[in-house]
């Protein structure tokens, strides 16, 4: 595992914030993101209330894996608890992106996940994207709500809130957010047409086995 330096992590967070903004995946002070450094013992993350499309180094803080600030002057987002939950329960996760993308949030607000085998990118990159039960923003309850879905998948929807993705680095977590949003858009279109053509169980199993070989999952039980 090649870990980013502090400077590399900060540069990546600023760049990802800008890309999310430019692609219309995040606006204003919505969302938050982080990536691990120091062989996984610490992380850099966005500050509470920061405009994610216009981040500077002053909008970033370093914390340990308990959320205690060790560098920087700001206050980490109260939703850092979600990131810490992912890091504790998914061994492959080294970066987390949380955003309020339109289509994915629409699904989350309708209680609709991407759990049926409709689109190969979901099976290959994200796993089964469940909707975690609603919990008050910024509380430990939000982190607790995603716990059943973290270990075996790479994305989750937060009911009436937004989406979270994670990966081996910040770029993978970011591109998975892009994938999630595009697949959510397609899913909404398919639902409007009313004619979903789902993959067979065998086709889904083949895709999942391939994704494990690619290193996207440690392996998950079929359910």
N, CA, C and O of each residue as an XYZ file, in Angstrom:
892
protein
N       0.836     -1.194      0.000
C       0.000      0.000      0.000
C       0.874      1.248      0.000
O       1.736      1.399      0.866
N       0.664      2.134     -0.951
C       1.387      3.403     -1.013
C       0.476      4.494     -0.443
O      -0.563      4.820     -1.017
N       0.883      5.038      0.678
C       0.062      6.040      1.350
C       0.434      7.446      0.877
O       1.614      7.728      0.668
N      -0.546      8.329      0.704
C      -0.219      9.705      0.341
C       0.448     10.434      1.490
O       0.177     10.152      2.657
N       1.317     11.367      1.158
C       1.874     12.245      2.181
C       0.800     13.237      2.604
O      -0.261     13.322      1.986
N       1.084     13.976      3.650
C       0.137     14.999      4.092
C      -0.152     15.988      2.962
O      -1.309     16.330      2.714
N       0.885     16.439      2.288
C       0.696     17.416      1.219
C      -0.106     16.822      0.059
O      -0.989     17.479     -0.492
N       0.202     15.589     -0.304
C      -0.547     14.938     -1.386
C      -2.013     14.771     -1.010
O      -2.897     14.982     -1.840
N      -2.273     14.394      0.233
C      -3.655     14.212      0.680
C      -4.427     15.523      0.608
O      -5.574     15.548      0.162
N      -3.809     16.596      1.039
C      -4.484     17.896      1.004
C      -4.754     18.341     -0.430
O      -5.830     18.856     -0.732
N      -3.785     18.144     -1.300
C      -3.971     18.499     -2.708
C      -5.110     17.697     -3.335
O      -5.916     18.241     -4.091
N      -5.173     16.417     -3.020
C      -6.215     15.569     -3.579
C      -7.597     15.973     -3.070
O      -8.552     16.006     -3.845
N      -7.714     16.280     -1.786
C      -8.999     16.701     -1.233
C      -9.490     17.980     -1.889
O     -10.671     18.106     -2.214
N      -8.589     18.923     -2.082
C      -8.964     20.183     -2.737
C      -9.411     19.929     -4.169
O     -10.398     20.507     -4.626
N      -8.687     19.063     -4.883
C      -9.025     18.754     -6.280
C     -10.357     18.014     -6.388
O     -11.170     18.323     -7.260
N     -10.581     17.050     -5.514
C     -11.834     16.304     -5.548
C     -13.019     17.217     -5.226
O     -14.075     17.105     -5.848
N     -12.848     18.108     -4.268
C     -13.913     19.059     -3.969
C     -14.272     19.900     -5.172
O     -15.447     20.155     -5.437
N     -13.247     20.336     -5.908
C     -13.486     21.142     -7.105
C     -14.191     20.337     -8.188
O     -15.122     20.829     -8.826
N     -13.746     19.095     -8.396
C     -14.351     18.252     -9.427
C     -15.812     17.945     -9.104
O     -16.663     17.996     -9.992
N     -16.109     17.631     -7.856
C     -17.500     17.379     -7.471
C     -18.371     18.593     -7.766
O     -19.502     18.463     -8.234
N     -17.828     19.780     -7.484
C     -18.561     21.018     -7.742
C     -18.734     21.249     -9.235
O     -19.836     21.555     -9.689
N     -17.665     21.109    -10.000
C     -17.718     21.366    -11.437
C     -18.630     20.389    -12.164
O     -19.245     20.744    -13.170
N     -18.722     19.163    -11.665
C     -19.581     18.166    -12.297
C     -21.016     18.221    -11.788
O     -21.848     17.414    -12.202
N     -21.312     19.150    -10.907
C     -22.663     19.290    -10.385
C     -23.063     18.195     -9.410
O     -24.250     17.960     -9.187
N     -22.077     17.527     -8.832
C     -22.363     16.445     -7.895
C     -22.481     16.944     -6.461
O     -22.935     16.213     -5.580
N     -22.073     18.189     -6.229
C     -22.113     18.760     -4.887
C     -22.191     20.275     -5.007
O     -21.630     20.854     -5.938
N     -22.872     20.912     -4.086
C     -22.969     22.369     -4.109
C     -22.799     22.925     -2.698
O     -22.989     22.225     -1.704
N     -22.437     24.199     -2.643
C     -22.344     24.883     -1.361
C     -21.432     24.184     -0.377
O     -20.328     23.756     -0.715
N     -21.916     24.078      0.846
C     -21.142     23.444      1.904
C     -21.530     21.977      2.096
O     -21.127     21.346      3.073
N     -22.313     21.440      1.160
C     -22.758     20.048      1.272
C     -21.586     19.080      1.249
O     -20.525     19.381      0.704
N     -21.792     17.916      1.847
C     -20.857     16.812      1.729
C     -19.581     16.988      2.536
O     -19.364     18.006      3.193
N     -18.749     15.964      2.465
C     -17.444     15.957      3.124
C     -16.674     14.761      2.600
O     -17.275     13.801      2.117
N     -15.356     14.804      2.690
C     -14.524     13.715      2.200
C     -13.233     13.652      2.996
O     -12.817     14.622      3.630
N     -12.607     12.471      2.941
C     -11.398     12.256      3.726
C     -10.535     11.194      3.068
O     -11.012     10.419      2.239
N      -9.267     11.163      3.442
C      -8.385     10.076      3.018
C      -7.350      9.826      4.107
O      -6.930     10.739      4.817
N      -6.954      8.566      4.215
C      -6.040      8.152      5.270
C      -4.581      8.396      4.884
O      -4.212      8.323      3.712
N      -3.774      8.683      5.881
C      -2.333      8.893      5.715
C      -1.619      8.185      6.868
O      -2.257      7.539      7.700
N      -0.297      8.314      6.908
C       0.505      7.763      8.015
C       0.238      6.269      8.201
O      -0.013      5.800      9.311
N       0.297      5.525      7.077
C       0.051      4.076      7.099
C      -1.325      3.730      7.650
O      -1.529      2.667      8.236
N      -2.259      4.645      7.449
C      -3.634      4.407      7.867
C      -3.959      4.855      9.267
O      -5.102      4.724      9.704
N      -2.976      5.386      9.994
C      -3.181      5.742     11.396
C      -3.847      7.098     11.584
O      -4.271      7.429     12.692
N      -3.946      7.887     10.516
C      -4.533      9.218     10.604
C      -5.228      9.533      9.284
O      -5.130      8.768      8.324
N      -5.928     10.659      9.244
C      -6.611     11.049      8.012
C      -6.704     12.568      7.924
O      -6.667     13.282      8.926
N      -6.826     13.029      6.682
C      -7.140     14.429      6.406
C      -8.585     14.497      5.941
O      -9.048     13.632      5.199
N      -9.296     15.530      6.381
C     -10.708     15.652      6.036
C     -11.112     17.114      5.922
O     -10.383     18.009      6.349
N     -12.273     17.338      5.347
C     -12.783     18.692      5.161
C     -13.386     19.225      6.448
O     -13.918     18.475      7.267
N     -13.290     20.531      6.607
C     -13.816     21.185      7.801
C     -15.322     21.416      7.693
O     -15.881     21.505      6.599
N     -15.943     21.507      8.828
C     -17.361     21.832      8.911
C     -17.623     23.203      8.297
O     -16.911     24.165      8.583
N     -18.653     23.285      7.448
C     -19.055     24.568      6.874
C     -18.220     25.060      5.719
O     -18.436     26.178      5.251
N     -17.272     24.274      5.237
C     -16.421     24.718      4.133
C     -17.135     24.546      2.796
O     -17.887     23.592      2.601
N     -16.891     25.483      1.875
C     -17.445     25.402      0.524
C     -16.589     24.425     -0.259
O     -15.446     24.730     -0.600
N     -17.134     23.260     -0.545
C     -16.317     22.154     -1.050
C     -15.742     22.402     -2.443
O     -14.723     21.808     -2.797
N     -16.364     23.254     -3.229
C     -15.830     23.546     -4.554
C     -14.699     24.550     -4.543
O     -14.063     24.775     -5.572
N     -14.435     25.163     -3.390
C     -13.443     26.230     -3.307
C     -12.547     26.051     -2.076
O     -12.212     27.015     -1.387
N     -12.178     24.820     -1.824
C     -11.374     24.518     -0.649
C      -9.969     25.107     -0.744
O      -9.400     25.223     -1.829
N      -9.431     25.471      0.397
C      -8.017     25.792      0.549
C      -7.484     24.915      1.678
O      -8.251     24.207      2.330
N      -6.178     24.961      1.908
C      -5.609     24.158      2.989
C      -6.185     24.532      4.343
O      -6.201     23.708      5.257
N      -6.664     25.779      4.488
C      -7.253     26.203      5.752
C      -8.583     25.505      6.025
O      -9.075     25.523      7.153
N      -9.163     24.890      4.995
C     -10.442     24.195      5.136
C     -10.264     22.710      5.433
O     -11.231     21.949      5.391
N      -9.044     22.298      5.731
C      -8.747     20.892      5.969
C      -8.126     20.697      7.342
O      -7.392     21.556      7.831
N      -8.426     19.560      7.961
C      -7.815     19.225      9.243
C      -7.374     17.773      9.229
O      -7.921     16.942      8.504
N      -6.376     17.490     10.042
C      -5.895     16.124     10.214
C      -6.395     15.612     11.552
O      -6.366     16.330     12.551
N      -6.859     14.351     11.570
C      -7.320     13.756     12.821
C      -6.748     12.349     12.967
O      -6.242     11.764     12.009
N      -6.840     11.826     14.175
C      -6.539     10.417     14.374
C      -7.807      9.620     14.082
O      -8.812     10.193     13.661
N      -7.771      8.319     14.300
C      -8.911      7.470     13.960
C     -10.010      7.486     15.019
O     -10.965      6.712     14.958
N      -9.854      8.377     15.981
C     -10.935      8.642     16.936
C     -11.597      9.988     16.658
O     -12.548     10.377     17.336
N     -11.078     10.698     15.644
C     -11.647     11.988     15.298
C     -11.030     13.164     16.017
O     -11.537     14.280     15.908
N      -9.935     12.947     16.759
C      -9.269     14.037     17.464
C      -8.358     14.801     16.508
O      -7.549     14.187     15.813
N      -8.472     16.120     16.461
C      -7.686     16.950     15.554
C      -6.231     16.979     15.997
O      -5.923     17.234     17.161
N      -5.341     16.711     15.041
C      -3.907     16.732     15.325
C      -3.164     17.790     14.505
O      -2.011     18.104     14.799
N      -3.820     18.342     13.478
C      -3.214     19.409     12.676
C      -4.333     20.180     12.003
O      -5.367     19.617     11.644
N      -4.107     21.491     11.836
C      -5.128     22.345     11.243
C      -5.906     23.073     12.315
O      -5.930     22.659     13.474
N      -6.549     24.172     11.915
C      -7.216     25.038     12.881
C      -8.728     24.889     12.883
O      -9.393     25.372     13.800
N      -9.286     24.227     11.869
C     -10.735     24.140     11.762
C     -11.328     23.016     12.575
O     -10.640     22.328     13.330
N     -12.625     22.849     12.399
C     -13.371     21.795     13.072
C     -13.828     20.786     12.035
O     -14.459     21.176     11.052
N     -13.535     19.505     12.214
C     -13.978     18.522     11.223
C     -15.500     18.433     11.183
O     -16.179     18.723     12.168
N     -16.016     18.031     10.044
C     -17.454     17.854      9.907
C     -17.968     16.897     10.976
O     -17.291     15.940     11.351
N     -19.170     17.171     11.456
C     -19.790     16.251     12.425
C     -20.052     14.891     11.788
O     -20.245     13.903     12.496
N     -20.061     14.832     10.450
C     -20.285     13.572      9.760
C     -18.999     12.759      9.587
O     -18.998     11.728      8.915
N     -17.902     13.228     10.197
C     -16.680     12.433     10.202
C     -16.936     11.068     10.841
O     -16.223     10.105     10.557
N     -17.941     10.985     11.695
C     -18.290      9.710     12.328
C     -18.602      8.645     11.276
O     -18.290      7.470     11.466
N     -19.217      9.057     10.169
C     -19.534      8.129      9.083
C     -18.245      7.597      8.471
O     -18.123      6.396      8.228
N     -17.287      8.477      8.220
C     -16.011      8.081      7.641
C     -15.289      7.098      8.555
O     -14.763      6.082      8.099
N     -15.270      7.409      9.843
C     -14.569      6.544     10.799
C     -15.216      5.163     10.854
O     -14.524      4.157     11.015
N     -16.528      5.111     10.724
C     -17.224      3.822     10.689
C     -16.765      3.002      9.492
O     -16.509      1.805      9.616
N     -16.661      3.644      8.335
C     -16.205      2.938      7.137
C     -14.788      2.416      7.329
O     -14.503      1.262      7.011
N     -13.903      3.255      7.846
C     -12.513      2.847      8.024
C     -12.371      1.686      9.011
O     -11.507      0.825      8.847
N     -13.213      1.671     10.018
C     -13.116      0.614     11.028
C     -13.648     -0.723     10.532
O     -13.224     -1.777     11.006
N     -14.574     -0.685      9.582
C     -15.296     -1.916      9.238
C     -15.106     -2.381      7.800
O     -15.685     -3.392      7.400
N     -14.303     -1.659      7.013
C     -13.973     -2.130      5.667
C     -12.466     -1.995      5.476
O     -11.937     -0.890      5.356
N     -11.798     -3.120      5.449
C     -10.333     -3.128      5.411
C      -9.769     -2.536      4.136
O      -8.622     -2.089      4.123
N     -10.553     -2.521      3.053
C     -10.070     -1.991      1.777
C     -10.253     -0.479      1.659
O      -9.689      0.141      0.758
N     -11.024      0.111      2.543
C     -11.365      1.537      2.438
C     -10.258      2.412      3.008
O      -9.907      2.305      4.184
N      -9.710      3.283      2.156
C      -8.688      4.234      2.589
C      -9.103      5.678      2.318
O      -8.378      6.611      2.663
N     -10.274      5.860      1.699
C     -10.796      7.199      1.435
C     -12.316      7.121      1.350
O     -12.869      6.097      0.947
N     -12.988      8.205      1.730
C     -14.452      8.257      1.751
C     -14.915      9.574      1.144
O     -14.339     10.630      1.404
N     -15.967      9.494      0.327
C     -16.597     10.679     -0.240
C     -18.084     10.659      0.107
O     -18.772      9.667     -0.133
N     -18.564     11.747      0.665
C     -19.998     11.921      0.932
C     -20.469     13.135      0.159
O     -19.885     14.212      0.276
N     -21.530     12.970     -0.636
C     -22.055     14.071     -1.437
C     -23.573     13.987     -1.494
O     -24.167     12.955     -1.181
N     -24.186     15.088     -1.899
C     -25.639     15.158     -2.033
C     -25.997     15.223     -3.516
O     -26.614     16.187     -3.970
N     -25.609     14.198     -4.263
C     -25.906     14.179     -5.692
C     -27.407     14.055     -5.908
O     -28.117     13.516     -5.060
N     -27.894     14.559     -7.052
C     -29.338     14.710     -7.249
C     -30.060     13.370     -7.376
O     -30.981     13.090     -6.609
N     -29.652     12.542     -8.336
C     -30.390     11.300     -8.585
C     -30.252     10.324     -7.425
O     -31.234      9.717     -6.997
N     -29.033     10.173     -6.915
C     -28.835      9.245     -5.799
C     -29.613      9.699     -4.569
O     -30.183      8.872     -3.858
N     -29.643     11.004     -4.311
C     -30.393     11.509     -3.166
C     -31.889     11.358     -3.377
O     -32.636     11.132     -2.425
N     -32.332     11.483     -4.640
C     -33.749     11.245     -4.937
C     -34.134      9.804     -4.615
O     -35.184      9.553     -4.025
N     -33.279      8.862     -5.006
C     -33.544      7.466     -4.668
C     -33.541      7.271     -3.152
O     -34.417      6.605     -2.599
N     -32.542      7.863     -2.486
C     -32.439      7.727     -1.035
C     -33.669      8.285     -0.334
O     -34.102      7.753      0.689
N     -34.229      9.352     -0.879
C     -35.395      9.998     -0.284
C     -36.683      9.274     -0.625
O     -37.742      9.587     -0.081
N     -36.593      8.304     -1.527
C     -37.749      7.468     -1.871
C     -37.632      6.075     -1.272
O     -38.508      5.233     -1.470
N     -36.556      5.835     -0.545
C     -36.342      4.523      0.041
C     -35.972      3.463     -0.971
O     -36.205      2.275     -0.746
N     -35.389      3.888     -2.101
C     -35.068      2.974     -3.194
C     -33.561      2.850     -3.325
O     -32.884      3.846     -3.580
N     -33.027      1.668     -3.161
C     -31.610      1.428     -3.344
C     -31.316      0.842     -4.710
O     -32.225      0.607     -5.507
N     -30.047      0.609     -4.974
C     -29.623     -0.076     -6.206
C     -29.190     -1.485     -5.799
O     -28.005     -1.817     -5.807
N     -30.158     -2.282     -5.451
C     -29.877     -3.615     -4.919
C     -30.222     -4.730     -5.894
O     -29.859     -5.883     -5.662
N     -30.911     -4.411     -6.975
C     -31.224     -5.413     -7.988
C     -30.146     -5.400     -9.069
O     -29.594     -4.338     -9.359
N     -29.829     -6.547     -9.674
C     -28.742     -6.612    -10.668
C     -29.165     -6.060    -12.026
O     -29.429     -6.811    -12.965
N     -29.224     -4.721    -12.110
C     -29.638     -4.073    -13.356
C     -28.443     -3.628    -14.187
O     -28.422     -3.828    -15.402
N     -27.445     -3.026    -13.541
C     -26.332     -2.408    -14.255
C     -25.000     -3.005    -13.799
O     -24.707     -2.981    -12.604
N     -24.192     -3.535    -14.705
C     -22.901     -4.125    -14.329
C     -21.995     -3.214    -13.502
O     -21.351     -3.713    -12.580
N     -21.904     -1.897    -13.777
C     -21.010     -1.073    -12.952
C     -21.352     -1.091    -11.471
O     -20.469     -0.950    -10.626
N     -22.627     -1.263    -11.153
C     -23.008     -1.324     -9.749
C     -22.420     -2.574     -9.111
O     -21.788     -2.502     -8.057
N     -22.631     -3.723     -9.752
C     -22.103     -4.981     -9.214
C     -20.581     -4.978     -9.174
O     -19.987     -5.474     -8.217
N     -19.947     -4.426    -10.200
C     -18.493     -4.452    -10.291
C     -17.810     -3.502     -9.314
O     -16.776     -3.841     -8.738
N     -18.380     -2.318     -9.128
C     -17.696     -1.277     -8.360
C     -18.311     -0.995     -6.989
O     -17.596     -0.705     -6.030
N     -19.624     -1.081     -6.904
C     -20.304     -0.584     -5.709
C     -20.846     -1.661     -4.792
O     -20.930     -1.457     -3.581
N     -21.211     -2.797     -5.345
C     -21.899     -3.812     -4.555
C     -23.392     -3.540     -4.560
O     -23.905     -2.894     -5.474
N     -24.079     -4.018     -3.566
C     -25.507     -3.718     -3.428
C     -25.644     -2.412     -2.660
O     -25.207     -2.315     -1.513
N     -26.244     -1.417     -3.281
C     -26.333     -0.085     -2.673
C     -27.661      0.023     -1.927
O     -28.709      0.268     -2.525
N     -27.597     -0.162     -0.623
C     -28.787     -0.120      0.216
C     -29.066      1.304      0.681
O     -28.200      2.176      0.621
N     -30.289      1.519      1.143
C     -30.657      2.783      1.778
C     -30.601      2.579      3.287
O     -31.373      1.796      3.841
N     -29.696      3.277      3.946
C     -29.615      3.199      5.400
C     -30.770      3.984      6.013
O     -31.172      5.005      5.455
N     -31.310      3.540      7.136
C     -32.443      4.236      7.769
C     -32.098      5.684      8.105
O     -30.942      6.021      8.361
N     -33.119      6.526      8.099
C     -32.905      7.940      8.415
C     -32.348      8.104      9.829
O     -32.765      7.420     10.764
N     -31.401      9.023      9.958
C     -30.855      9.404     11.262
C     -30.489     10.879     11.209
O     -30.171     11.407     10.143
N     -30.533     11.534     12.341
C     -30.263     12.967     12.409
C     -28.843     13.273     11.968
O     -27.887     12.685     12.474
N     -28.708     14.190     11.029
C     -27.412     14.582     10.490
C     -26.432     14.962     11.597
O     -26.771     15.699     12.522
N     -25.210     14.442     11.481
C     -24.166     14.817     12.403
C     -24.107     14.008     13.681
O     -23.260     14.263     14.538
N     -24.996     13.033     13.823
C     -25.018     12.234     15.039
C     -24.368     10.874     14.811
O     -24.164     10.454     13.672
N     -24.050     10.199     15.899
C     -23.506      8.857     15.811
C     -24.506      7.909     15.177
O     -24.126      6.875     14.626
N     -25.778      8.256     15.254
C     -26.823      7.407     14.678
C     -26.666      7.252     13.169
O     -27.045      6.219     12.616
N     -26.115      8.260     12.495
C     -25.903      8.143     11.048
C     -24.850      7.072     10.778
O     -25.036      6.218      9.911
N     -23.759      7.117     11.510
C     -22.718      6.097     11.356
C     -23.267      4.715     11.686
O     -22.981      3.745     10.984
N     -24.051      4.629     12.749
C     -24.625      3.340     13.136
C     -25.564      2.813     12.052
O     -25.668      1.603     11.851
N     -26.241      3.715     11.361
C     -27.227      3.300     10.359
C     -26.590      2.615      9.156
O     -27.236      1.792      8.508
N     -25.335      2.939      8.843
C     -24.691      2.357      7.661
C     -23.920      1.082      7.977
O     -23.483      0.375      7.069
N     -23.754      0.791      9.259
C     -22.876     -0.310      9.661
C     -23.189     -1.645      8.973
O     -22.256     -2.352      8.592
N     -24.472     -2.020      8.796
C     -24.743     -3.315      8.164
C     -24.285     -3.417      6.711
O     -24.210     -4.518      6.166
N     -23.978     -2.281      6.076
C     -23.713     -2.274      4.641
C     -22.261     -1.972      4.287
O     -21.904     -1.959      3.109
N     -21.424     -1.731      5.285
C     -20.075     -1.231      5.032
C     -19.091     -2.313      4.606
O     -18.358     -2.130      3.633
N     -19.063     -3.416      5.305
C     -17.992     -4.399      5.120
C     -17.986     -5.020      3.733
O     -16.917     -5.300      3.190
N     -19.166     -5.243      3.144
C     -19.262     -6.015      1.909
C     -19.557     -5.194      0.669
O     -19.686     -5.751     -0.421
N     -19.668     -3.875      0.813
C     -20.028     -3.009     -0.313
C     -19.135     -1.778     -0.335
O     -18.316     -1.575      0.562
N     -19.300     -0.961     -1.367
C     -18.472      0.249     -1.505
C     -19.295      1.521     -1.611
O     -18.774      2.569     -1.990
N     -20.568      1.437     -1.280
C     -21.439      2.613     -1.348
C     -22.681      2.363     -0.514
O     -23.081      1.220     -0.292
N     -23.278      3.443     -0.060
C     -24.548      3.358      0.664
C     -25.288      4.673      0.450
O     -24.672      5.725      0.282
N     -26.605      4.601      0.459
C     -27.445      5.792      0.409
C     -27.946      6.101      1.808
O     -28.285      5.191      2.564
N     -27.992      7.372      2.151
C     -28.503      7.814      3.439
C     -29.913      8.348      3.237
O     -30.105      9.313      2.498
N     -30.886      7.747      3.870
C     -32.283      8.129      3.660
C     -32.490      9.619      3.863
O     -32.084     10.181      4.881
N     -33.136     10.266      2.869
C     -33.464     11.687      2.928
C     -32.233     12.570      3.135
O     -32.319     13.633      3.750
N     -31.085     12.119      2.615
C     -29.847     12.835      2.923
C     -28.887     12.879      1.736
O     -28.661     13.954      1.179
N     -28.320     11.751      1.338
C     -27.318     11.782      0.277
C     -26.688     10.417      0.074
O     -27.317      9.387      0.315
N     -25.437     10.420     -0.373
C     -24.755      9.175     -0.719
C     -23.336      9.180     -0.167
O     -22.738     10.236      0.035
N     -22.807      7.982      0.073
C     -21.436      7.813      0.550
C     -20.778      6.710     -0.262
O     -21.366      5.649     -0.469
N     -19.554      6.962     -0.723
C     -18.761      5.944     -1.415
C     -17.374      5.901     -0.795
O     -16.929      6.862     -0.166
N     -16.701      4.780     -0.980
C     -15.340      4.656     -0.456
C     -14.500      3.794     -1.385
O     -15.025      3.085     -2.244
N     -13.163      3.868     -1.195
C     -12.275      3.124     -2.069
C     -10.869      3.054     -1.524
O     -10.593      3.493     -0.408
N      -9.962      2.480     -2.348
C      -8.573      2.278     -1.923
C      -7.801      3.591     -1.876
O      -6.750      3.671     -1.240
N      -8.309      4.607     -2.537
C      -7.737      5.954     -2.474
C      -8.828      6.946     -2.802
O      -9.949      6.560     -3.136
N      -8.505      8.224     -2.708
C      -9.525      9.254     -2.887
C     -10.070      9.274     -4.310
O     -11.250      9.555     -4.517
N      -9.222      8.977     -5.289
C      -9.686      8.992     -6.671
C     -10.687      7.880     -6.920
O     -11.669      8.082     -7.636
N     -10.455      6.708     -6.342
C     -11.411      5.625     -6.521
C     -12.728      5.949     -5.808
O     -13.802      5.691     -6.350
N     -12.654      6.506     -4.613
C     -13.875      6.891     -3.912
C     -14.650      7.933     -4.707
O     -15.878      7.882     -4.770
N     -13.935      8.878     -5.313
C     -14.570      9.911     -6.134
C     -15.219      9.322     -7.381
O     -16.373      9.628     -7.680
N     -14.485      8.473     -8.115
C     -15.059      7.918     -9.345
C     -16.234      6.994     -9.024
O     -17.153      6.859     -9.832
N     -16.209      6.367     -7.865
C     -17.365      5.561     -7.472
C     -18.584      6.433     -7.201
O     -19.713      6.000     -7.433
N     -18.375      7.656     -6.713
C     -19.500      8.578     -6.556
C     -20.045      8.962     -7.932
O     -21.259      9.048     -8.121
N     -19.148      9.192     -8.890
C     -19.598      9.460    -10.257
C     -20.417      8.287    -10.798
O     -21.488      8.480    -11.374
N     -19.905      7.080    -10.608
C     -20.600      5.875    -11.073
C     -21.957      5.728    -10.401
O     -22.952      5.420    -11.058
N     -21.997      5.945     -9.106
C     -23.255      5.833     -8.373
C     -24.291      6.808     -8.914
O     -25.445      6.437     -9.126
N     -23.887      8.039     -9.136
C     -24.839      9.037     -9.623
C     -25.332      8.704    -11.029
O     -26.526      8.819    -11.306
N     -24.432      8.294    -11.919
C     -24.855      7.947    -13.273
C     -25.804      6.743    -13.254
O     -26.813      6.736    -13.959
N     -25.484      5.741    -12.460
C     -26.352      4.557    -12.389
C     -27.695      4.901    -11.748
O     -28.718      4.326    -12.122
N     -27.710      5.823    -10.797
C     -28.975      6.271    -10.213
C     -29.824      6.988    -11.263
O     -31.042      6.810    -11.308
N     -29.185      7.793    -12.099
C     -29.913      8.459    -13.177
C     -30.537      7.450    -14.140
O     -31.694      7.586    -14.537
N     -29.757      6.440    -14.505
C     -30.264      5.408    -15.411
C     -31.396      4.634    -14.754
O     -32.409      4.341    -15.389
N     -31.220      4.305    -13.480
C     -32.259      3.571    -12.763
C     -33.576      4.334    -12.752
O     -34.641      3.747    -12.938
N     -33.501      5.637    -12.536
C     -34.713      6.449    -12.542
C     -35.382      6.440    -13.912
O     -36.609      6.408    -14.002
N     -34.587      6.467    -14.976
C     -35.137      6.414    -16.327
C     -35.791      5.055    -16.595
O     -36.872      4.982    -17.180
N     -35.130      3.992    -16.165
C     -35.690      2.652    -16.356
C     -37.002      2.509    -15.597
O     -37.959      1.928    -16.108
N     -37.047      3.035    -14.387
C     -38.283      2.966    -13.610
C     -39.399      3.748    -14.295
O     -40.560      3.342    -14.253
N     -39.049      4.864    -14.923
C     -40.054      5.648    -15.643
C     -40.604      4.859    -16.839
O     -41.796      4.927    -17.140
N     -39.728      4.114    -17.512
C     -40.154      3.280    -18.633
C     -40.950      2.063    -18.155
O     -41.822      1.553    -18.859
N     -40.628      1.617    -16.946
C     -41.366      0.498    -16.374
C     -40.992     -0.859    -16.910
O     -41.766     -1.808    -16.789
N     -39.789     -0.972    -17.517
C     -39.409     -2.249    -18.126
C     -37.986     -2.662    -17.738
O     -37.159     -2.881    -18.624
N     -37.677     -2.775    -16.446
C     -36.318     -3.200    -16.073
C     -36.049     -4.634    -16.523
O     -36.877     -5.524    -16.331
N     -34.887     -4.839    -17.120
C     -34.464     -6.172    -17.546
C     -33.267     -6.564    -16.691
O     -32.124     -6.264    -17.035
N     -33.533     -7.232    -15.585
C     -32.482     -7.542    -14.630
C     -31.590     -8.668    -15.131
O     -32.019     -9.540    -15.887
N     -30.324     -8.625    -14.684
C     -29.408     -9.718    -14.957
C     -29.873    -10.965    -14.217
O     -30.559    -10.879    -13.198
N     -29.494    -12.113    -14.737
C     -29.820    -13.352    -14.036
C     -28.905    -13.516    -12.828
O     -27.885    -12.835    -12.720
N     -29.268    -14.414    -11.927
C     -28.435    -14.681    -10.755
C     -27.047    -15.142    -11.174
O     -26.056    -14.779    -10.540
N     -26.965    -15.942    -12.239
C     -25.675    -16.420    -12.719
C     -24.834    -15.278    -13.276
O     -23.630    -15.215    -13.031
N     -25.458    -14.385    -14.014
C     -24.742    -13.230    -14.565
C     -24.231    -12.328    -13.444
O     -23.108    -11.828    -13.500
N     -25.055    -12.129    -12.444
C     -24.623    -11.311    -11.308
C     -23.461    -11.991    -10.580
O     -22.498    -11.326    -10.200
N     -23.543    -13.286    -10.387
C     -22.481    -14.016     -9.700
C     -21.168    -13.921    -10.467
O     -20.110    -13.742     -9.863
N     -21.226    -14.039    -11.786
C     -20.018    -13.918    -12.611
C     -19.394    -12.542    -12.464
O     -18.175    -12.420    -12.340
N     -20.228    -11.499    -12.478
C     -19.720    -10.134    -12.327
C     -19.085     -9.947    -10.955
O     -18.024     -9.335    -10.833
N     -19.729    -10.470     -9.936
C     -19.184    -10.305     -8.588
C     -17.852    -11.037     -8.445
O     -16.913    -10.498     -7.858
N     -17.761    -12.232     -8.962
C     -16.502    -12.980     -8.882
C     -15.393    -12.232     -9.607
O     -14.253    -12.204     -9.144
N     -15.724    -11.628    -10.739
C     -14.746    -10.830    -11.489
C     -14.321     -9.613    -10.669
O     -13.141     -9.267    -10.635
N     -15.279     -8.969    -10.011
C     -14.961     -7.778     -9.218
C     -14.044     -8.126     -8.047
O     -13.180     -7.329     -7.682
N     -14.224     -9.306     -7.457
C     -13.342     -9.737     -6.374
C     -11.928     -9.942     -6.901
O     -10.954     -9.567     -6.248
N     -11.820    -10.541     -8.089
C     -10.494    -10.733     -8.695
C      -9.831     -9.393     -8.994
O      -8.607     -9.277     -8.923
N     -10.617     -8.396     -9.324
C     -10.080     -7.059     -9.589
C      -9.649     -6.348     -8.305
O      -8.984     -5.313     -8.354
N     -10.029     -6.907     -7.166
C      -9.664     -6.291     -5.894
C     -10.658     -5.278     -5.384
O     -10.344     -4.524     -4.463
N     -11.860     -5.234     -5.961
C     -12.859     -4.266     -5.536
C     -13.564     -4.651     -4.251
O     -14.115     -3.801     -3.552
N     -13.543     -5.943     -3.945
C     -14.179     -6.448     -2.734
C     -13.289     -7.541     -2.144
O     -12.557     -8.229     -2.855
N     -13.375     -7.674     -0.838
C     -12.708     -8.787     -0.196
C     -13.498    -10.063     -0.411
O     -13.014    -11.162     -0.142
N     -14.720     -9.902     -0.898
C     -15.650    -11.019     -1.049
C     -16.843    -10.756     -0.175
O     -16.692    -10.280      0.950
N     -18.030    -11.056     -0.665
C     -19.217    -10.864      0.158
C     -20.164    -12.022     -0.047
O     -20.185    -12.661     -1.098
N     -20.940    -12.274      0.974
C     -21.919    -13.353      0.878
C     -23.073    -12.902     -0.001
O     -23.523    -11.760      0.089
N     -23.550    -13.802     -0.848
C     -24.709    -13.505     -1.664
C     -25.950    -13.566     -0.777
O     -26.062    -14.432      0.090
N     -26.878    -12.641     -1.000
C     -28.106    -12.654     -0.213
C     -29.258    -12.136     -1.056
O     -30.390    -12.065     -0.578
